Amino acid sequence: MISSQIIRRLKTALMLVLTGGFVAATFGAAWLNRRVGALSAELKEFQVRAEQDAAEREQVEERAKDIGARLETADQELNGVKSRLNVASNRLAKSDAEVAALHNDLAEWTALSGTPVESVKGALIQLKKTIIERDALLATEKVLLVENDQMKGKLGAILDPEKEVTLPDGLKGKILVSDPKYEFALLDIGRRQGAREGGRMLVNRNGKLVAKIRIKSVTDDRSIANVLVGWKFDEVREGDQVVY
């Protein structure tokens, strides 16, 4: 017959086993809960990034379409300007010939009467108007050519970010502001000097290569550029020279 002491010891052992199992189960459940929570957070973060990527991709596609449409419009405007310029040039050439003939008539008339013919005065006035119109059309064509070139550069940078964009030979400038934290710099050159989005330039200091940058955005006289990954050999500083 089992003594009461043995029974008590068996009860104590059983309680310890049950308690240990409960504690282990509790800790196991807590670890699983933490693991599930971490995985859920990671999944949520991935979903957010995926949505952001999709939104950015959609924005890029919309921007490319917009620039493409603007480029087509600019081409049409440019063709219209060229057509008007041809008309004005033809009118000018015709006017030049007419004025040359009228000058001869004017010389003969002046020699005879000392008074210029009114028709010659009218032709001279019309010639002046034609020259003004031609010069205005030439200026408009120049502006449209620059804008057309800029939009082509923007479209190319969107469709093929790695494509090398050609800049004017000898283009150079300086770093006005540098932000080493975000790896961008403000340049003192812009559209008027020949800078284009996507163009790449070298940064040097005292003849030493510092970095290579890629122009991200352009205004008339300023540009913002990013330091290219793998091309940073020193911190880009204000006053550094940029060359193409």
C-alpha positions in Angstrom: 0.0 0.0 0.0 1.4 3.4 -1.1 2.2 5.6 1.8 0.8 9.1 2.1 4.3 10.6 1.7 4.8 8.9 -1.7 1.3 10.1 -2.8 2.3 13.7 -1.8 5.5 13.4 -3.8 3.7 12.1 -6.8 1.2 15.0 -6.6 4.1 17.5 -6.3 5.9 16.1 -9.4 2.6 16.1 -11.4 2.0 19.8 -10.5 5.6 20.6 -11.6 5.1 18.9 -14.9 1.8 20.6 -15.5 3.2 24.0 -14.5 6.3 23.6 -16.7 4.2 22.6 -19.7 1.9 25.6 -19.2 4.9 28.0 -19.0 6.5 26.5 -22.1 3.2 26.7 -24.0 2.8 30.3 -22.9 6.3 31.3 -24.0 5.8 29.4 -27.2 2.6 31.2 -28.0 4.1 34.5 -27.2 7.0 33.9 -29.5 4.6 32.8 -32.3 2.6 35.9 -31.8 5.6 38.1 -32.1 6.8 36.2 -35.2 3.3 36.5 -36.8 3.2 40.2 -35.9 6.7 40.8 -37.5 5.7 38.9 -40.6 2.4 40.8 -40.9 4.3 44.1 -40.6 6.8 43.0 -43.2 4.0 42.0 -45.5 2.2 45.3 -45.0 5.4 47.2 -45.7 6.0 45.2 -48.9 2.4 45.9 -50.0 2.9 49.6 -49.3 6.1 49.6 -51.3 4.4 47.7 -54.2 1.6 50.3 -54.2 4.1 53.2 -54.2 6.1 51.6 -57.0 2.9 51.1 -59.0 1.9 54.7 -58.4 5.4 56.0 -59.4 5.4 53.8 -62.5 2.0 55.2 -63.4 3.2 58.8 -62.8 6.2 58.2 -65.1 4.0 56.7 -67.8 1.7 59.7 -67.6 4.6 62.1 -67.6 6.0 60.4 -70.7 2.7 60.6 -72.5 2.4 64.3 -71.5 5.9 65.1 -72.8 5.2 63.1 -75.9 2.1 65.1 -76.6 3.8 68.4 -75.9 6.7 67.3 -78.2 4.3 66.5 -81.0 2.6 69.9 -80.5 6.0 71.6 -80.5 7.0 69.9 -83.7 3.7 71.1 -85.3 4.4 74.6 -84.1 8.0 74.4 -85.4 6.8 73.2 -88.8 4.3 76.1 -88.9 7.0 78.6 -88.0 9.4 77.1 -90.7 6.6 77.4 -93.3 5.9 81.1 -92.3 9.6 81.7 -92.3 9.9 80.3 -95.9 7.1 82.6 -97.0 8.7 85.6 -95.4 12.1 84.7 -96.9 10.5 84.4 -100.3 8.8 87.7 -99.9 12.0 89.3 -98.7 13.9 87.9 -101.7 11.2 89.3 -104.0 11.2 92.6 -102.2 15.0 92.8 -102.4 14.8 92.4 -106.2 11.9 94.9 -106.4 13.8 97.4 -104.3 16.9 97.1 -106.4 14.9 97.9 -109.5 13.1 100.7 -107.7 16.4 102.2 -106.5 17.5 102.4 -110.1 14.1 104.0 -111.0 14.5 106.3 -108.0 18.0 107.4 -109.1 16.8 108.1 -112.6 13.7 109.9 -111.4 15.7 111.9 -108.8 18.2 112.9 -111.5 15.3 114.2 -113.6 13.0 115.7 -111.1 14.7 115.7 -107.7 11.6 114.2 -106.1 11.3 110.4 -105.1 8.4 108.4 -106.5 5.7 107.5 -103.9 5.6 103.9 -105.0 9.3 103.6 -104.1 8.6 104.9 -100.6 5.8 102.3 -100.3 8.1 99.5 -101.4 10.7 100.6 -98.9 8.1 100.6 -96.1 6.9 97.1 -97.1 10.5 95.9 -97.2 11.1 97.1 -93.6 7.9 95.3 -92.4 9.0 92.1 -94.2 12.4 92.2 -92.5 10.9 92.8 -89.1 8.5 89.8 -89.7 11.3 87.6 -90.8 13.5 88.5 -87.8 10.5 87.8 -85.4 10.0 84.4 -87.1 13.7 83.6 -86.8 13.6 84.4 -83.1 10.5 82.2 -82.6 12.0 79.4 -84.5 15.1 79.5 -82.3 13.0 79.4 -79.1 10.9 76.5 -80.4 14.1 74.6 -81.5 15.5 74.9 -78.0 12.2 73.9 -76.3 11.8 71.0 -78.8 15.3 69.8 -78.0 14.7 70.1 -74.2 11.5 68.1 -74.4 13.2 65.4 -76.5 15.8 65.2 -73.7 13.2 64.9 -71.0 11.3 62.2 -72.9 14.5 60.3 -73.5 15.5 60.5 -69.9 12.2 59.0 -68.9 12.1 56.2 -71.5 15.8 55.4 -71.1 17.3 56.8 -67.9 20.7 55.2 -68.7 21.0 56.8 -72.2 23.9 59.2 -72.5 22.6 62.7 -73.3 24.9 64.8 -75.5 25.9 68.3 -74.2 27.7 71.1 -76.0 31.4 70.5 -76.3 33.4 72.5 -73.8 30.3 73.1 -71.5 31.6 74.0 -68.0 30.3 75.6 -64.8 30.6 75.5 -61.0 29.0 74.0 -58.0 26.9 76.7 -56.2 25.5 74.5 -53.5 26.3 70.9 -52.4 24.3 68.6 -50.1 26.4 65.6 -49.2 23.6 64.0 -47.3 21.2 63.7 -50.3 24.0 63.6 -52.9 22.8 66.5 -55.0 24.3 69.8 -56.2 23.1 73.1 -57.7 25.1 74.2 -60.8 25.5 77.7 -62.2 24.6 76.6 -65.8 21.2 76.1 -67.3 19.2 75.9 -70.5 20.8 79.1 -71.9 24.3 77.6 -71.5 23.3 74.3 -73.1 22.6 72.1 -70.0 20.1 69.3 -70.6 18.3 66.8 -68.4 20.1 63.5 -68.3 23.4 65.1 -69.3 26.4 63.8 -67.3 29.4 65.9 -66.3 32.6 65.5 -64.3 33.3 67.3 -61.1 37.0 68.2 -60.5 38.9 70.3 -58.0 42.4 71.5 -58.8 42.7 69.0 -61.7 41.6 66.1 -59.5 38.5 64.1 -60.4 36.0 64.4 -57.5 32.8 62.8 -58.9 30.5 62.3 -61.8 27.1 63.9 -61.8 23.9 63.5 -63.8 21.7 66.6 -64.4 18.2 66.0 -63.1 16.4 69.3 -63.8 17.2 72.5 -65.7 16.0 76.1 -65.6 17.3 79.0 -67.7 20.5 79.6 -65.8 20.6 76.8 -63.1 20.6 73.0 -62.9 20.2 70.4 -60.2 22.3 67.3 -60.5 22.7 64.0 -58.6 26.0 62.3 -57.8 26.2 59.0 -59.7 26.7 55.8 -57.6 30.2 54.5 -57.9 31.6 57.8 -59.2 32.1 59.6 -55.9 35.8 59.8 -55.0 35.5 62.8 -52.6 32.9 65.1 -51.2 31.4 67.5 -53.8 32.0 71.0 -52.5 30.9 74.5 -53.4 33.2 76.0 -55.9 34.1 72.7 -57.6 34.3 72.9 -61.4 32.0 70.8 -63.6 33.0 70.0 -67.2 31.7 68.0 -70.1 
